[in-house]
């Protein structure tokens, strides 16, 4: 098993325990129509890519979908915590 496959397997196991957020465009996300920006109402998780600036820097954070696929950088004010 390669390192990438091992990390993907670990992520799949931890996904159900991660906090979930509902994405609704807010702030800069309303003005920037990036290809990777998810649709409003999409359930996402915050993620922290290796060697990237810490989430919360300049009010931005990295997100991934509920399958563990990396989406991109969005405004933190666009995320609302969803209770389990």
Secondary structure, DSSP 8 states (H G I E B T S, - for coil): --HHHHHHHHHHHHGGGS-EEEE---THHHH---TT---TTEEEEEE--TTS--TTGGGEEEEEETTS-EEEEEEGGGEEEE--
